[in-house]
């Protein structure tokens, strides 16, 4: 999908830890992120002209568009890797995106996965026989793999 941006080969390839300068301090993506932050870059091309409706929100010394956004369309673009440990505030940026941009609640917890799954299956299943089969074949192995500290006896017995 093209948004009418212009992408070209970069005159300087960026690879590794790079200082990123935040241009739009009120961007939801960069809320509580330092004005200068270290991000992991790995690219050989760059956006030389942003698409209509987009605003440049961050840049580096060699990359004029390290991040851009079109908040009206709900579109965000980044040129770095927020998911790696080398990006100093990557976790904060990802959290800002998930919670602030996407509007997720952030209240899901892995520790309740087994119990919630059992409850959902019980609510959706028409018979106890169906539930017991799913529990024995699916839920119990998941519990053993992901929650070894919980005893299998914490689940209702299969007969």
ABEGO torsion letter per residue (X at the ends): XBAGBBBBBBABBBBEBBBBBBABAABAAABGBBABBBBBBBBABBBABBBBGBBBABBBAABABABBBBAAAGBBBBABBAABAABAAAAAAAAAAAAAAAGBAGABBAAAAAAAAAAAAAAABABAAAAAAAAAAAAAAAAAAABAABBAAABBBBX
